[in-house]
Amino acid sequence: MSDWHFEVICRAGQVSVLEYQDHVVTPLKNNGEESWEISPDFWDWLKAKISYAGETVSFVIISDDGLFEPPPACFQLDSHNTCYQTVAEGCVLHAYPELTTQPEKPTASTPIPPQPRVKAGSLQGYFIRQTQKYQEGD
């Protein structure tokens, strides 16, 4: 059975939809546009767009106003769900069904890359030291 997942992003009255099916991501288009003004018939549009016939699906809705309507009962929800998008600050995430895999949170610190091995007195060492001095503001 295939995994069929949708991520709906609604910001500033504009909506876009990403379809994830069998590890392939496809942006859905409405009249050729990947982002369009939200309308009350959104769920009817989506059902018709994907030719929905009762398969299990999952939804993640990321919205800046938090008032986006949940999917209607005509959609058969899957038993698991995940989120692939980063949730922007000021946005609210709703998942149908609830998330089984939490989105990864960005870490506060960036790991320090390993320093290259350089021979003392080499030209490479000179340029590395110069670059470090420049980055430190010396």
C-alpha positions as CSV (number, residue, x, y, z in Angstrom):
1,M,0.0,0.0,0.0
2,S,1.3,3.5,-0.8
3,D,1.7,6.4,1.6
4,W,-0.3,9.4,0.5
5,H,0.3,12.6,2.4
6,F,-0.5,16.3,1.8
7,E,1.0,19.4,3.4
8,V,-1.2,22.4,3.1
9,I,0.5,25.8,3.7
10,C,-1.7,28.8,4.2
11,R,0.0,32.2,4.7
12,A,-1.4,35.7,4.2
13,G,-4.5,34.3,2.5
14,Q,-2.6,32.3,0.0
15,V,-2.6,28.5,0.0
16,S,-0.3,25.9,-1.5
17,V,-0.3,22.1,-1.4
18,L,2.5,19.6,-1.6
19,E,1.6,16.0,-2.4
20,Y,3.9,13.2,-1.1
21,Q,3.2,9.9,-2.6
22,D,5.7,7.0,-2.5
23,H,8.6,9.3,-1.5
24,V,7.9,11.7,-4.5
25,V,6.9,15.3,-3.8
26,T,4.7,17.2,-6.2
27,P,3.4,20.7,-5.8
28,L,-0.3,20.8,-6.8
29,K,-1.4,23.6,-9.0
30,N,-4.6,25.5,-9.3
31,N,-5.1,27.1,-12.8
32,G,-1.3,26.7,-13.3
33,E,-0.4,28.5,-10.0
34,E,1.4,26.8,-7.1
35,S,0.0,29.3,-4.7
36,W,-3.5,30.9,-4.9
37,E,-6.0,32.7,-2.8
38,I,-7.8,30.5,-0.3
39,S,-11.5,29.8,-1.0
40,P,-14.3,28.1,0.9
41,D,-14.4,25.2,-1.6
42,F,-10.7,24.2,-1.0
43,W,-11.4,20.7,0.2
44,D,-13.8,20.0,-2.7
45,W,-11.1,21.3,-5.1
46,L,-8.5,19.0,-3.5
47,K,-10.8,16.0,-3.7
48,A,-11.4,16.6,-7.4
49,K,-7.8,17.5,-8.1
50,I,-6.4,14.2,-6.8
51,S,-9.4,12.1,-8.0
52,Y,-9.9,10.9,-4.5
53,A,-11.6,7.5,-4.2
54,G,-11.4,6.6,-0.5
55,E,-7.7,5.8,-0.1
56,T,-6.1,6.5,3.2
57,V,-4.4,9.9,3.4
58,S,-2.7,12.1,5.9
59,F,-2.7,15.9,6.1
60,V,-0.5,18.5,7.8
61,I,-1.9,22.1,7.7
62,I,0.5,24.9,8.4
63,S,-1.3,28.2,8.8
64,D,-0.5,31.7,9.9
65,D,-4.0,32.4,11.2
66,G,-4.7,28.9,12.7
67,L,-8.3,29.0,11.4
68,F,-7.9,26.7,8.4
69,E,-10.7,24.2,8.2
70,P,-9.8,20.5,9.0
71,P,-10.3,17.9,6.3
72,P,-13.9,16.8,5.9
73,A,-15.0,13.3,7.0
74,C,-15.1,12.1,3.3
75,F,-11.3,11.6,3.6
76,Q,-10.2,8.3,5.1
77,L,-7.3,9.2,7.4
78,D,-4.2,7.0,7.6
79,S,-2.9,5.5,10.8
80,H,0.3,7.5,10.8
81,N,1.4,11.0,9.9
82,T,4.6,13.0,9.7
83,C,5.6,16.6,8.8
84,Y,8.3,17.3,6.2
85,Q,8.1,21.1,6.2
86,T,9.7,23.6,8.6
87,V,7.0,25.4,10.5
88,A,7.7,29.1,10.2
89,E,7.5,31.3,13.3
90,G,4.0,32.6,13.8
91,C,2.4,29.7,12.1
92,V,0.3,26.9,13.7
93,L,0.6,23.2,12.7
94,H,-2.5,20.9,12.7
95,A,-2.1,17.2,11.7
96,Y,-4.8,14.8,10.6
97,P,-4.2,12.2,12.1
98,E,-2.0,13.4,14.9
99,L,1.7,13.3,14.1
100,T,3.5,10.0,14.7
101,T,6.8,11.5,13.8
102,Q,7.5,15.0,15.1
103,P,9.1,17.5,12.9
104,E,12.8,18.1,13.6
105,K,13.6,21.3,15.5
106,P,16.5,23.3,14.3
107,T,19.4,23.2,16.7
108,A,20.6,26.3,18.4
109,S,24.3,25.8,17.7
110,T,26.1,24.9,14.6
111,P,28.6,22.1,15.0
112,I,32.2,23.1,14.5
113,P,33.7,21.5,11.4
114,P,36.9,19.5,11.9
115,Q,40.1,21.4,11.2
116,P,42.2,20.1,8.3
117,R,45.6,18.7,8.9
118,V,48.2,21.1,7.7
119,K,52.0,20.9,7.7
120,A,53.7,23.7,9.7
121,G,55.1,26.4,7.5
122,S,53.2,25.3,4.4
123,L,51.4,27.6,2.0
124,Q,48.1,25.9,2.8
125,G,48.7,26.7,6.5
126,Y,49.5,30.3,5.7
127,F,46.2,30.7,3.8
128,I,44.2,29.0,6.5
129,R,45.7,31.3,9.2
130,Q,45.0,34.3,7.0
131,T,41.4,33.2,6.5
132,Q,40.9,32.6,10.2
133,K,42.3,36.1,11.0
134,Y,40.0,37.7,8.4
135,Q,37.0,35.9,9.9
136,E,37.9,36.9,13.4
137,G,38.2,40.6,12.3
138,D,41.9,41.0,12.9
